Amino acid sequence: MDDFLRFFDKLVRRFPLHLEIYYNKTMDWCIYITKKGCAADFPKAEHDGDDAVIVIAQSCDMELCFATAHVKLKEWMLEFNGGY
């Protein structure tokens, strides 16, 4: 979790994103990262209205959820931003 949060903190200083982390017993751990109002800037990426969806990760295992989100965020940055 620490590695993910440090990476995210460093990244958002030059590439603004929105991050939601939540837990409930029905949906487990969830991490949702979007770039608000930027769907048109990334037409091949997944969208939610006007927002580009960067990461959706869900797991009953907190560490696995954060690790998955970390990998998905880096993969998205490589594919749609040319790196991180």
Secondary structure, 3 states (H helix, E strand, C coil): CHHHHHHHHHHHCCCCCEEEEEEECCCEEEEEEEECCCHHHCCCCCEECCEEEEEEEEECCHHHHHHHHHHHHHHHHHHHHCCC
